[in-house]
Amino acid sequence: MKTFRLISLKVIVLENQTFVHHDIPISDGLIINREEAGSSWLIEAMVPSSEKAFISSLYDQQLVFEAMITERSNEPALMSGQVRDVISLSKGYSILIDAKMAAGKDEVSTLILESLIEDGFSGEALLQEFTSRKGDQAEWAKKMAEKMYKNT
């Protein structure tokens, strides 16, 4: 097993027919690669008491998360998973999430290229537009989440 520091955590949910990022404020957290078949991960995040109602609303759902691992300069990892448990602490709560890596850089790049081809880009214009679109991580995370939710 390998353990990494969790820097930030977001959940992408469908609200009023739109995919929305919800920041989950964390005071501390870990993300553990279990190195098992199926590439399972365990996320533990310490959250303030004010998040209890929101976190509780996430139980029993297959969700899409963005986890920023180790450093803020890293691209967030897109993961699918479920809240396993919420544990009361003296100052807030510990959330345990069972997750799997859902999409890496290659899948996001493929999704961007597919959309560029659909939009009729080619040649140098394709390269320039690819670079431009790749910079909007939040938008592509939403599109990947939409694709993942449709497949569940």
Secondary structure, 3 states (H helix, E strand, C coil): CEEEEEEEEEEEEEECCEEEEEEECCCEEEEEECCCCCCEEEEEEEECHHHHHHHHCCCCCCEEEEEEECCCCCCCEEEEEEEEEEEEECCEEEEEEEEEEEECHHHHHHHHHHHHHHCCCCHHHHHHHHHHHHCCHHHHHHHHHHHHHHCC
